[in-house]
Amino acid sequence: MSLKKQYLKTKPFCKVTFRLSPEEVSDAAHVHIVGEFNNWSTRQTPMKKLKDGTFTLTLDLETGRNYQFRYLVDDQIWINDSNADDYVPSGFSGSDNAVVSI
C-alpha cells in the first residue's frame, strides 16, 4: 500500500495516488476507494487494475483537510492503507478508518 502526494503550485489541490499491491488484495477482481471525498459511495470511485495485479487511482483533493477512507475489495472485504497518515474509529464494529492529510 502506498500514498503518493503531489501538491500543485497554482491550485489549492493535491494529486494523491493510492496504490495496492497484488499481495495486499490477492486475486481481487475489483477494488473501490470509499471515503469522505466521494460521500462514502461504494461504487463511485473504482481503482484501475494494472496488468501486474496492482490497483491504483489518483484523486485531486483539496488542501488543508483530512479525509477518512477505506478500500472495498470485491464488494466484501474492507481494508485500510497501512501507510495512512492517521487512523480514527469508524463507528462500525470497532474498526478504524484510514486518514490522509493534505
DSSP file (Angstrom, degrees, kcal/mol; ACC not computed):
  #  RESIDUE AA STRUCTURE BP1 BP2  ACC     N-H-->O    O-->H-N    N-H-->O    O-->H-N    TCO  KAPPA ALPHA  PHI   PSI    X-CA   Y-CA   Z-CA
    1    1 A M              0   0    0      0, 0.0     2,-0.3     0, 0.0    19,-0.2   0.000 360.0 360.0 360.0 143.7    0.0    0.0    0.0
    2    2 A S  E     -A   19   0A   0     17,-1.9    17,-1.9     2,-0.0     2,-0.4  -0.995 360.0-154.3-155.9 153.2    1.2    3.4   -0.7
    3    3 A L  E     -A   18   0A   0     -2,-0.3     2,-0.5    15,-0.2    15,-0.2  -0.998  14.4-170.5-125.3 124.7    0.1    7.0   -0.8
    4    4 A K  E     -A   17   0A   0     13,-2.1    13,-2.8    -2,-0.4     2,-0.5  -0.976   6.3-160.4-118.8 127.2    1.9    9.5   -3.0
    5    5 A K  E     -A   16   0A   0     -2,-0.5     2,-0.5    11,-0.2    11,-0.2  -0.903  11.4-178.5-111.8 131.9    1.2   13.2   -2.7
    6    6 A Q  E     -A   15   0A   0      9,-2.2     9,-2.9    -2,-0.5     2,-0.2  -0.916  18.1-149.8-129.1 104.9    1.9   15.8   -5.4
    7    7 A Y  E     -A   14   0A   0     -2,-0.5     2,-0.4     7,-0.2     7,-0.2  -0.512  12.7-130.8 -76.4 139.1    1.0   19.3   -4.4
    8    8 A L        -     0   0    0      5,-2.1     5,-0.2     3,-0.3     3,-0.2  -0.769   7.3-151.4 -91.6 132.3    0.0   21.7   -7.2
    9    9 A K  S    S+     0   0    0     -2,-0.4    -1,-0.1     1,-0.2    -2,-0.0   0.819  92.7  37.7 -72.7 -31.5    1.7   25.1   -7.1
   10   10 A T  S    S+     0   0    0      3,-0.0    -1,-0.2     2,-0.0    -2,-0.0   0.499 115.5  49.3-102.9  -4.3   -1.0   27.1   -8.7
   11   11 A K  S    S-     0   0    0      2,-0.2     2,-1.3    -3,-0.2    -3,-0.3  -0.953  81.7-116.4-135.5 153.9   -4.1   25.5   -7.2
   12   12 A P  S    S+     0   0    0      0, 0.0    51,-2.4     0, 0.0     2,-0.3  -0.186  83.8  98.2 -83.2  47.1   -5.3   24.5   -3.7
   13   13 A F  E     - B   0  62A   0     -2,-1.3    -5,-2.1    49,-0.3     2,-0.4  -0.897  57.7-150.3-131.2 159.8   -5.3   20.8   -4.6
   14   14 A C  E     -AB   7  61A   0     47,-2.5    47,-2.8    -2,-0.3     2,-0.7  -0.999  18.1-132.8-129.9 132.0   -3.0   17.8   -4.2
   15   15 A K  E     -AB   6  60A   0     -9,-2.9    -9,-2.2    -2,-0.4     2,-0.6  -0.768  27.9-168.3 -83.4 116.4   -2.8   14.9   -6.5
   16   16 A V  E     -AB   5  59A   0     43,-3.1    43,-2.6    -2,-0.7     2,-0.6  -0.932   6.9-158.5-111.9 121.7   -2.9   11.8   -4.3
   17   17 A T  E     -AB   4  58A   0    -13,-2.8   -13,-2.1    -2,-0.6     2,-0.4  -0.888   4.9-161.5-101.7 121.3   -2.1    8.4   -5.8
   18   18 A F  E     -AB   3  57A   0     39,-3.3    39,-1.9    -2,-0.6     2,-0.4  -0.845  12.7-176.1 -99.7 135.4   -3.5    5.4   -3.9
   19   19 A R  E     -AB   2  56A   0    -17,-1.9   -17,-1.9    -2,-0.4     2,-0.4  -0.997  14.6-171.7-140.8 133.3   -1.8    2.1   -4.7
   20   20 A L  E     - B   0  55A   0     35,-2.8    35,-2.5    -2,-0.4    -2,-0.0  -0.990  21.6-135.9-122.1 129.9   -2.5   -1.5   -3.6
   21   21 A S    >>  -     0   0    0     -2,-0.4     4,-1.0    33,-0.2     3,-0.9  -0.398  25.4-110.3 -80.2 160.7   -0.1   -4.3   -4.5
   22   22 A P  H 3> S+     0   0    0      0, 0.0     4,-0.8     0, 0.0     3,-0.3   0.839 118.4  58.8 -58.5 -33.2   -1.3   -7.7   -5.7
   23   23 A E  H 34 S+     0   0    0      1,-0.2     3,-0.1     2,-0.2     4,-0.1   0.816 104.0  51.4 -66.0 -29.9   -0.1   -9.3   -2.4
   24   24 A E  H <4 S+     0   0    0     -3,-0.9    -1,-0.2     1,-0.2    30,-0.0   0.743 121.5  29.6 -79.3 -24.6   -2.4   -7.0   -0.5
   25   25 A V  H >< S-     0   0    0     -4,-1.0     3,-1.4    -3,-0.3    -2,-0.2   0.251  89.8-154.7-121.1  11.2   -5.6   -7.8   -2.5
   26   26 A S  T 3< S-     0   0    0     -4,-0.8    -1,-0.3     1,-0.2    -2,-0.1  -0.232  72.0 -18.5  51.1-127.3   -4.8  -11.4   -3.6
   27   27 A D  T 3  S+     0   0    0     -4,-0.1    -1,-0.2     0, 0.0    -4,-0.1  -0.231  87.8 169.2-102.9  43.1   -6.8  -12.2   -6.7
   28   28 A A    <   -     0   0    0     -3,-1.4     3,-0.1    -6,-0.2    -3,-0.1  -0.231  29.8-156.4 -59.3 141.1   -9.3   -9.3   -6.4
   29   29 A A  S    S-     0   0    0      1,-0.3     2,-0.3    20,-0.0    -1,-0.1   0.827  76.1  -2.8 -84.1 -36.9  -11.4   -8.6   -9.4
   30   30 A H        -     0   0    0     18,-0.0    44,-2.9     2,-0.0     2,-0.4  -0.995  56.8-160.6-155.6 154.3  -12.1   -5.0   -8.4
   31   31 A V  E     -D   73   0B   0     16,-0.4    16,-3.2    -2,-0.3     2,-0.4  -0.999   7.3-163.5-136.0 135.9  -11.3   -2.5   -5.6
   32   32 A H  E     -DE  72  46B   0     40,-2.2    40,-2.9    -2,-0.4     2,-0.5  -0.937  16.5-136.4-116.1 143.7  -13.2    0.7   -4.8
   33   33 A I  E     -D   71   0B   0     12,-2.4     2,-0.4    -2,-0.4    12,-0.3  -0.888  25.7-169.4 -96.8 130.9  -11.8    3.5   -2.7
   34   34 A V  E     +D   70   0B   0     36,-2.9    36,-2.4    -2,-0.5     2,-0.3  -0.975  24.8 111.1-126.5 127.4  -14.6    4.7   -0.4
   35   35 A G  E > >S-D   69   0B   0     -2,-0.4     5,-3.2    34,-0.2     3,-1.5  -0.955  75.1 -60.0-172.2-169.8  -14.3    7.9    1.7
   36   36 A E  G > 5S+     0   0    0     32,-2.4     3,-1.0    -2,-0.3    33,-0.1   0.782 119.1  65.1 -64.0 -27.6  -15.3   11.4    2.6
   37   37 A F  G 3 5S+     0   0    0     31,-0.4    -1,-0.3     1,-0.2    32,-0.1   0.632 113.1  31.9 -73.7 -13.1  -14.2   12.7   -0.8
   38   38 A N  G X 5S-     0   0    0     -3,-1.5     3,-1.1     7,-0.0    -1,-0.2   0.059 117.0-102.5-129.7  25.4  -17.0   10.6   -2.5
   39   39 A N  T < 5S-     0   0    0     -3,-1.0    -3,-0.2     1,-0.2    -2,-0.1   0.819  72.7 -66.8  59.0  33.4  -19.7   10.7    0.2
   40   40 A W  T 3 <S+     0   0    0     -5,-3.2     2,-0.4     1,-0.2    -1,-0.2   0.792  83.3 169.3  60.0  32.3  -18.8    7.1    1.2
   41   41 A S    <   -     0   0    0     -3,-1.1     4,-0.4    -6,-0.4    -1,-0.2  -0.608  29.6-158.2 -76.0 130.0  -20.0    5.7   -2.1
   42   42 A T  S    S+     0   0    0     -2,-0.4    -1,-0.1     1,-0.1    33,-0.1   0.443  92.2  34.5 -85.6   0.1  -19.1    2.0   -2.6
   43   43 A R  S    S+     0   0    0      3,-0.1    -1,-0.1   -11,-0.0    -9,-0.0   0.586  97.2  77.5-123.4 -21.0  -19.5    2.4   -6.4
   44   44 A Q  S    S+     0   0    0      1,-0.2    -2,-0.1    -6,-0.2   -10,-0.1   0.781  95.8  41.1 -71.4 -29.3  -18.4    5.9   -7.4
   45   45 A T        +     0   0    0     -4,-0.4   -12,-2.4   -12,-0.3    -1,-0.2  -0.645  67.8 178.7-129.0  76.4  -14.6    5.5   -7.3
   46   46 A P  B     -E   32   0B   0      0, 0.0     2,-0.3     0, 0.0   -14,-0.3  -0.474  25.2-129.0 -74.2 147.0  -13.2    2.3   -8.7
   47   47 A M        -     0   0    0    -16,-3.2     2,-0.4    -2,-0.1   -16,-0.4  -0.660  24.4-111.0 -91.3 153.1   -9.5    1.8   -8.8
   48   48 A K  E     -C   56   0A   0      8,-2.9     8,-2.2    -2,-0.3     2,-0.6  -0.706  23.5-140.2 -87.9 131.3   -7.7    0.7  -12.0
   49   49 A K  E     -C   55   0A   0     -2,-0.4     6,-0.2     6,-0.2     2,-0.1  -0.809  17.7-151.8 -92.0 123.4   -6.3   -2.8  -12.1
   50   50 A L    >   -     0   0    0      4,-3.5     3,-2.1    -2,-0.6    -1,-0.0  -0.422  31.0 -99.6 -88.2 167.9   -2.9   -2.9  -13.9
   51   51 A K  T 3  S+     0   0    0      1,-0.3    -1,-0.1     2,-0.1    -2,-0.0   0.814 122.4  55.4 -58.0 -32.7   -1.6   -6.0  -15.7
   52   52 A D  T 3  S-     0   0    0      2,-0.1    -1,-0.3     1,-0.1     3,-0.1   0.446 123.2-102.5 -82.7   1.9    0.6   -7.0  -12.8
   53   53 A G  S <  S+     0   0    0     -3,-2.1     2,-0.2     1,-0.3    -2,-0.1   0.388  77.2 137.9  93.9  -3.0   -2.5   -7.0  -10.4
   54   54 A T        -     0   0    0    -33,-0.1    -4,-3.5    -5,-0.1     2,-0.4  -0.511  43.8-145.7 -72.4 142.6   -1.7   -3.7   -8.8
   55   55 A F  E     +BC  20  49A   0    -35,-2.5   -35,-2.8    -6,-0.2     2,-0.3  -0.932  25.1 171.8-108.6 136.8   -4.7   -1.4   -8.2
   56   56 A T  E     +BC  19  48A   0     -8,-2.2    -8,-2.9    -2,-0.4     2,-0.3  -0.979  13.7 171.8-144.7 155.2   -4.1    2.4   -8.5
   57   57 A L  E     -B   18   0A   0    -39,-1.9   -39,-3.3    -2,-0.3     2,-0.5  -0.931  16.6-151.4-161.6 138.5   -6.1    5.6   -8.5
   58   58 A T  E     -B   17   0A   0     -2,-0.3     2,-0.4   -41,-0.3   -41,-0.2  -0.970  17.4-175.6-116.1 128.9   -5.2    9.3   -8.5
   59   59 A L  E     -B   16   0A   0    -43,-2.6   -43,-3.1    -2,-0.5     2,-0.7  -0.928  26.3-130.5-120.8 145.6   -7.5   11.9   -7.0
   60   60 A D  E     -B   15   0A   0     -2,-0.4     2,-0.4   -45,-0.2   -45,-0.2  -0.872  35.2-174.5 -91.2 113.2   -7.3   15.6   -6.8
   61   61 A L  E     -B   14   0A   0    -47,-2.8   -47,-2.5    -2,-0.7     2,-0.1  -0.904  28.1-108.5-115.7 140.7   -8.1   16.5   -3.1
   62   62 A E  E     -B   13   0A   0     -2,-0.4     3,-0.5   -49,-0.2   -49,-0.3  -0.383  38.4-119.7 -65.7 136.2   -8.4   20.0   -1.6
   63   63 A T  S    S+     0   0    0    -51,-2.4     3,-0.1     1,-0.2    -1,-0.1  -0.274  89.1  44.5 -74.3 162.7   -5.5   21.0    0.6
   64   64 A G  S    S+     0   0    0     38,-0.7     2,-0.3     1,-0.3    -1,-0.2   0.668  96.6  97.6  80.6  17.7   -5.9   21.9    4.2
   65   65 A R        -     0   0    0     -3,-0.5    37,-3.1    -4,-0.0     2,-0.4  -0.905  64.4-134.6-135.2 160.5   -8.1   18.9    5.0
   66   66 A N  E     - F   0 101B   0     -2,-0.3     2,-0.5    35,-0.2    35,-0.2  -0.944  22.6-159.9-109.9 139.5   -8.0   15.4    6.4
   67   67 A Y  E     - F   0 100B   0     33,-2.4    33,-2.4    -2,-0.4     2,-0.3  -0.982   6.9-146.8-124.2 125.7  -10.0   12.7    4.5
   68   68 A Q  E     + F   0  99B   0     -2,-0.5   -32,-2.4    31,-0.2   -31,-0.4  -0.673  33.2 154.5 -84.7 145.1  -11.1    9.4    6.0
   69   69 A F  E     -DF  35  98B   0     29,-2.4    29,-2.0    -2,-0.3     2,-0.3  -0.984  24.7-167.9-161.2 166.0  -11.2    6.5    3.6
   70   70 A R  E     -D   34   0B   0    -36,-2.4   -36,-2.9    -2,-0.3     2,-0.4  -0.950  27.1-113.9-149.8 165.3  -11.1    2.7    3.3
   71   71 A Y  E     -DG  33  79B   0      8,-2.9     8,-2.4    -2,-0.3     2,-0.6  -0.876  18.7-153.7-103.7 139.2  -10.7    0.2    0.4
   72   72 A L  E     -DG  32  78B   0    -40,-2.9   -40,-2.2    -2,-0.4     2,-0.5  -0.953  11.9-158.1-114.5 112.9  -13.5   -2.2   -0.5
   73   73 A V  E >> S-DG  31  77B   0      4,-3.3     4,-2.3    -2,-0.6     3,-2.2  -0.808  70.2 -21.7 -98.2 122.6  -12.2   -5.3   -2.2
   74   74 A D  T 34 S-     0   0    0    -44,-2.9    -1,-0.2    -2,-0.5   -43,-0.1   0.805 112.7 -72.3  49.5  37.3  -14.6   -7.3   -4.3
   75   75 A D  T 34 S+     0   0    0     -3,-0.3    -1,-0.3   -45,-0.2     3,-0.1   0.635 130.9  66.0  60.3  16.3  -17.6   -5.7   -2.6
   76   76 A Q  T <4 S+     0   0    0     -3,-2.2     2,-0.5     1,-0.3    -2,-0.2   0.667  81.9  61.1-132.8 -39.6  -16.9   -7.8    0.6
   77   77 A I  E  <  -G   73   0B   0     -4,-2.3    -4,-3.3     2,-0.0     2,-0.5  -0.871  57.7-156.0-111.9 124.9  -13.6   -7.0    2.3
   78   78 A W  E     +G   72   0B   0     -2,-0.5     2,-0.3    -6,-0.2    -6,-0.2  -0.826  19.9 174.9 -94.8 131.1  -12.8   -3.7    3.9
   79   79 A I  E     -G   71   0B   0     -8,-2.4    -8,-2.9    -2,-0.5     2,-0.2  -0.961  20.5-137.4-133.8 155.7   -9.1   -2.9    4.3
   80   80 A N        -     0   0    0     -2,-0.3     2,-0.6   -10,-0.2   -10,-0.1  -0.680  29.5-103.7-104.1 161.8   -7.1    0.2    5.5
   81   81 A D    >   -     0   0    0     -2,-0.2     3,-1.7   -12,-0.2    18,-0.2  -0.774  21.1-151.4 -85.7 121.1   -4.0    1.6    4.0
   82   82 A S  T 3  S+     0   0    0     -2,-0.6    -1,-0.1     1,-0.3   -80,-0.0   0.644  96.4  53.4 -69.3 -13.1   -1.0    0.7    6.2
   83   83 A N  T 3  S+     0   0    0      3,-0.0    -1,-0.3    -3,-0.0   -80,-0.1   0.131  79.8 135.1-105.8  19.3    0.7    3.9    5.1
   84   84 A A    <   -     0   0    0     -3,-1.7    16,-0.2     1,-0.1     3,-0.1  -0.224  64.1-122.9 -64.0 158.6   -2.1    6.3    6.0
   85   85 A D  S    S-     0   0    0     14,-2.0     2,-0.3     1,-0.2    15,-0.2   0.761  85.6 -16.6 -73.8 -25.7   -1.3    9.5    7.9
   86   86 A D  E     -H   99   0B   0     13,-1.2    13,-2.2     2,-0.0     2,-0.3  -0.956  59.8-129.9-164.8 174.2   -3.6    8.5   10.8
   87   87 A Y  E     -H   98   0B   0     -2,-0.3    11,-0.2    11,-0.2   -19,-0.0  -0.997  18.6-174.7-138.9 140.9   -6.5    6.2   11.8
   88   88 A V  E     -H   97   0B   0      9,-2.2     9,-3.3    -2,-0.3    -2,-0.0  -0.971  38.9 -90.3-133.8 149.9   -9.7    7.1   13.5
   89   89 A P  E     -H   96   0B   0      0, 0.0     7,-0.3     0, 0.0     6,-0.0  -0.341  29.8-153.4 -58.9 135.9  -12.6    4.9   14.9
   90   90 A S        -     0   0    0      5,-2.9     6,-0.2     2,-0.2     3,-0.1   0.704  30.2-122.2 -84.9 -20.7  -15.2    4.3   12.2
   91   91 A G  S    S+     0   0    0      4,-0.6     2,-0.5     1,-0.2     5,-0.1   0.440  80.6 107.5  90.1  -0.7  -18.1    3.8   14.5
   92   92 A F  S >  S-     0   0    0      3,-0.4     3,-2.6     1,-0.1    -2,-0.2  -0.956  97.9 -39.6-117.4 116.7  -18.7    0.3   13.0
   93   93 A S  T 3  S-     0   0    0     -2,-0.5    -1,-0.1     1,-0.3     0, 0.0   0.752 109.6 -59.8  41.6  43.4  -17.9   -2.8   15.0
   94   94 A G  T 3  S+     0   0    0      1,-0.2    -1,-0.3     0, 0.0     2,-0.2   0.618  99.8 136.0  70.9  13.4  -14.6   -1.5   16.4
   95   95 A S    <   -     0   0    0     -3,-2.6    -5,-2.9    -6,-0.0    -4,-0.6  -0.512  44.4-133.7 -92.4 164.2  -12.9   -0.9   13.1
   96   96 A D  E     - H   0  89B   0     -7,-0.3     2,-0.4    -2,-0.2    -1,-0.0  -0.774   5.4-135.1-112.2 157.8  -10.9    2.2   12.1
   97   97 A N  E     - H   0  88B   0     -9,-3.3    -9,-2.2    -2,-0.3   -27,-0.2  -0.873  24.9-121.0-103.7 145.6  -10.8    4.4    9.0
   98   98 A A  E     -FH  69  87B   0    -29,-2.0   -29,-2.4    -2,-0.4     2,-0.4  -0.513  25.8-148.4 -78.1 155.5   -7.6    5.4    7.4
   99   99 A V  E     -FH  68  86B   0    -13,-2.2   -14,-2.0   -31,-0.2   -13,-1.2  -0.993  10.3-163.5-129.6 133.2   -6.9    9.2    7.2
  100  100 A V  E     -F   67   0B   0    -33,-2.4   -33,-2.4    -2,-0.4     2,-0.5  -0.980  14.1-151.5-112.7 127.7   -4.9   11.0    4.5
  101  101 A S  E      F   66   0B   0     -2,-0.5   -35,-0.2   -35,-0.2   -38,-0.1  -0.867 360.0 360.0-102.3 125.8   -3.9   14.6    5.5
  102  102 A I              0   0    0    -37,-3.1   -38,-0.7    -2,-0.5   -36,-0.2   0.362 360.0 360.0-113.2 360.0   -3.5   17.1    2.7
